[in-house]
Amino acid sequence: MNIFSQIFTFFFFLIVVFVTKSSCSAIINPSKVKQISWKPRAFVYEGFLTDEECNHLISLAKKELKRSAVADNESGESKLSEVRTSSGMFISKAKDPIVTGIEEKIATWTFLPKENGEDIQVLRYEEGQRYEPHYDYFTDKVNIVRGGHRLATVLMYLSDVEKGGETVFPEAEVSTRRRSMAADDSLSECAKRGIAVKPRKGDALLFFSLHPNAVPDPMSLHGGCPVMEGEKWSATKWIHVDSFDKTVDSEGGHCADHNENCERWAALGECTKNPEYMVGSTDLPGSCRKSCKSC
């Protein structure tokens, strides 16, 4: 499956799409999508989820919330950290018809296959809780074995927040118009440090952690500002460059192809033209090492 052609299609042929798979369908209205940044590529879909969908995800999560963890940069293992002080849990893709419908909707909007996504993570931030600026792509070699890097993130806001709780991109390229918005008194001081998105129930934020050539985008650095009044509920869908549902091979995924087009791309010379994605390095293996004969 050619991920890059799907991304190209997303940007240049954004249309109303009706997708039917099994008994599920999803309709996307592009008039509700606003581009908030090109560096990084980030978009907000107003009213992406219905109140019923938001409330349903919260109700599923409430009884299973645990302290949120982060991935260790060296080992790739999950650990508790003051960088992230929320609580959360994961909801399986086929949990029930409502969750399945949300999964369909995400795939339709992003033009990225459902199998490339992780399970939805629901998070709750209480007053004072936050998530310090971080990247969604990985710097360790453990987490990219399954599905490769995280390509895109869909962050869905499940509740309104009285004050604070914005998602901020501190390294984003800020236009003149955006600079004038920084004077908005409704934004927290944290949110004024870059391009920020206010949490509004039902809205969804889509941003890309990789450039179209699969190289990590440092401008995708983002964080969750502290909640100052009220509480914040959100749901995150991380989407990888390849299937997250595949079983990792016995070699740890290092000497294998993780895209069905690898052999064709290698024949076209992509191993030398795009080595970051195709070959990678010892620490961060590429997606087509077998076809590139690099292992």
C-alpha positions in Angstrom: 0.0 0.0 0.0 1.6 3.3 -1.1 1.4 5.6 1.9 3.0 8.5 0.1 0.4 8.5 -2.7 -2.3 8.5 -0.1 -0.8 11.6 1.6 -0.6 13.3 -1.8 -4.2 12.5 -2.4 -5.2 13.9 1.0 -3.6 17.3 0.3 -4.6 17.9 -3.3 -7.9 16.1 -3.7 -9.7 16.7 -0.4 -13.3 16.0 -1.3 -16.5 14.7 0.4 -15.9 10.9 0.6 -18.4 8.2 1.3 -16.8 5.0 2.4 -18.7 1.7 3.1 -16.9 -1.3 4.6 -19.0 -4.1 6.0 -21.9 -2.3 7.8 -20.0 0.9 8.6 -19.9 4.1 6.7 -18.3 7.6 7.2 -19.0 10.9 5.7 -16.4 13.7 5.8 -17.2 17.3 5.2 -14.1 19.2 4.1 -15.7 22.6 4.7 -15.3 21.9 8.4 -11.5 21.5 8.1 -9.2 24.4 8.8 -5.4 24.4 8.1 -3.7 25.9 11.1 -0.1 25.3 10.0 2.0 24.1 7.1 5.2 23.8 9.2 4.3 21.3 10.8 1.3 20.2 8.7 -1.7 20.5 11.0 -5.4 20.7 10.5 -8.5 21.1 12.7 -11.8 19.4 11.9 -14.6 21.2 13.7 -17.3 18.9 15.0 -15.5 15.7 14.0 -17.2 13.7 16.7 -20.8 13.9 17.9 -21.7 14.5 21.5 -22.8 10.9 21.7 -19.4 9.6 20.4 -17.5 11.9 22.9 -19.6 10.8 25.8 -19.3 7.1 24.8 -15.5 7.2 24.8 -15.4 8.9 28.2 -17.8 6.3 29.7 -15.7 3.4 28.4 -12.6 4.9 29.8 -13.7 6.1 33.3 -13.5 2.7 35.0 -10.1 1.8 33.6 -8.0 4.9 33.9 -4.4 4.5 35.0 -1.5 7.0 35.3 -0.2 7.8 31.8 3.3 6.6 30.8 5.9 7.8 28.2 8.3 5.8 26.0 11.9 5.8 27.2 14.2 7.4 24.5 16.9 4.7 25.0 15.1 1.4 25.7 11.7 2.2 24.2 10.0 0.9 27.3 7.0 2.6 28.9 7.8 4.5 32.2 6.1 7.0 34.4 7.4 10.6 34.1 6.5 14.1 35.4 6.6 15.1 31.7 3.2 13.5 31.4 0.8 13.7 34.4 -2.5 12.7 32.9 -4.4 9.3 33.3 -5.5 7.2 30.4 -6.4 3.8 28.9 -6.7 2.2 25.4 -9.9 1.1 23.6 -9.6 -1.7 21.1 -10.5 -1.0 17.5 -13.5 -3.3 17.4 -14.8 -2.6 20.9 -18.3 -1.8 19.8 -20.2 -0.2 16.8 -19.6 3.3 18.0 -15.8 2.8 18.3 -15.7 1.1 14.9 -17.6 4.0 13.4 -15.0 6.4 14.8 -12.2 4.3 13.4 -13.9 4.4 10.0 -14.2 8.2 10.2 -10.5 8.7 11.1 -9.4 6.5 8.1 -11.7 8.4 5.8 -10.5 11.8 6.8 -6.8 11.0 6.9 -6.7 8.7 3.8 -4.6 6.3 5.9 -5.6 2.7 6.5 -7.1 1.6 9.8 -4.6 -1.2 10.2 -1.8 1.4 10.4 -3.3 2.9 13.6 -2.8 2.0 17.2 -5.8 1.6 19.5 -7.4 4.8 20.6 -6.0 6.2 23.8 -8.4 8.1 26.0 -6.8 10.6 28.4 -8.1 12.7 31.3 -6.3 15.8 32.5 -7.3 17.3 35.8 -6.4 20.8 37.0 -2.7 21.4 36.9 -2.0 18.3 34.8 -0.1 18.7 31.5 2.1 17.0 28.9 5.4 18.7 28.2 6.5 19.3 24.6 7.5 16.1 22.9 7.6 14.3 19.5 5.2 11.5 18.5 7.9 9.9 16.3 10.4 7.6 18.0 14.1 7.9 18.6 14.6 4.3 19.8 14.8 1.2 17.7 12.3 -0.8 19.7 9.1 1.0 19.0 9.5 1.3 15.2 9.8 -2.4 14.7 6.0 -2.6 14.8 4.6 -0.4 12.0 7.6 1.9 11.7 7.5 5.5 12.8 4.3 7.3 13.8 3.4 9.2 10.7 0.3 11.1 11.9 -1.7 11.9 15.0 -5.4 12.5 15.3 -6.2 14.2 18.6 -9.9 14.3 19.4 -11.2 16.6 22.1 -14.0 14.9 24.1 -14.9 17.9 26.4 -14.7 21.6 26.7 -12.2 23.1 29.0 -12.9 26.3 31.0 -9.3 27.5 30.8 -6.0 26.1 29.7 -5.5 22.6 28.2 -4.5 23.8 24.8 -2.4 21.8 22.4 0.6 23.9 21.5 3.3 23.6 18.8 6.2 25.7 20.2 8.5 25.2 17.1 5.9 25.9 14.5 6.4 28.5 11.8 4.1 31.3 12.9 2.5 33.6 10.3 1.8 37.3 10.8 -1.9 36.5 11.3 -1.1 33.9 13.8 1.2 36.3 15.8 -1.8 38.6 16.2 -3.8 35.7 17.7 -1.2 35.3 20.4 -2.7 38.4 22.0 -5.9 36.4 22.6 -6.7 36.8 26.3 -8.5 33.5 26.3 -5.3 31.6 25.7 -3.1 30.5 28.6 0.5 31.8 28.7 1.7 28.3 27.7 -0.4 28.5 24.5 1.0 31.8 23.5 4.5 30.2 23.0 3.5 28.9 19.5 0.6 27.9 17.4 -2.1 26.6 19.7 -5.5 24.8 19.4 -8.1 25.2 22.1 -9.9 22.0 23.2 -13.5 22.1 22.1 -15.8 19.1 22.5 -16.1 17.2 19.2 -13.2 18.9 17.4 -10.2 16.9 16.1 -6.6 18.0 15.4 -4.7 16.1 12.7 -0.9 16.7 12.4 2.0 14.9 10.7 5.1 14.0 12.5 7.0 13.0 9.4 7.7 15.0 6.2 6.2 13.4 2.9 9.6 11.7 2.4 9.2 10.0 5.8 11.9 12.1 7.5 10.9 13.2 11.0 9.7 16.8 11.2 11.2 18.6 14.2 8.6 21.3 13.9 6.0 18.7 15.0 7.1 19.2 18.6 3.9 19.6 20.6 2.6 19.6 24.2 -0.5 19.8 26.2 -0.8 23.0 28.3 -1.7 22.7 31.9 -5.5 22.6 32.6 -6.2 25.7 34.7 -9.9 25.4 35.3 -12.1 22.3 34.8 -10.9 19.0 33.3 -9.9 17.9 29.9 -10.8 14.6 28.1 -9.2 13.7 24.8 -8.7 10.7 22.6 -5.6 10.1 20.6 -5.1 7.9 17.5 -1.5 7.4 16.4 -1.0 6.2 12.8 2.1 4.5 11.6 3.8 4.4 8.1 2.9 0.7 7.9 0.5 -1.8 9.5 0.5 -1.8 13.2 -1.5 -5.0 13.2 1.3 -7.1 11.6 3.1 -9.7 13.6 6.8 -8.8 14.0 9.2 -11.3 12.4 11.7 -13.4 14.3 14.6 -11.1 13.3 12.9 -8.2 15.2 11.7 -6.6 12.0 15.3 -5.5 11.0 15.8 -7.6 7.9 12.4 -7.5 6.3 10.2 -5.4 4.0 7.3 -3.6 5.7 5.6 -2.2 2.6 4.2 -4.3 -0.3 5.8 -1.8 -2.7 9.4 -2.2 -1.4 10.6 -4.4 -4.2 9.3 -2.1 -6.9 10.7 1.0 -5.2 14.1 -0.6 -4.8 14.0 -1.4 -8.6 13.4 2.3 -9.2 16.4 3.3 -7.2 14.6 4.5 -4.1 17.2 2.8 -1.9 19.7 5.5 -2.7 17.2 8.3 -3.4 15.4 8.0 -0.2 17.7 6.0 2.2 16.1 7.4 5.4 12.8 5.6 4.7 14.1 2.6 2.6 17.3 1.6 4.5 17.4 3.6 7.7 20.2 3.0 10.2 21.3 0.4 12.7 19.4 2.2 15.4 16.4 3.1 13.3 15.9 0.5 10.6 14.2 1.5 7.4 11.0 -0.1 5.9 12.6 -1.8 2.9 15.9 -3.2 4.2 15.4 -6.6 2.6 14.7 -5.3 -1.0 17.6 -2.8 -0.6 19.8 -5.8 0.3 21.1 -3.9 3.4 20.8 -6.8 5.8 
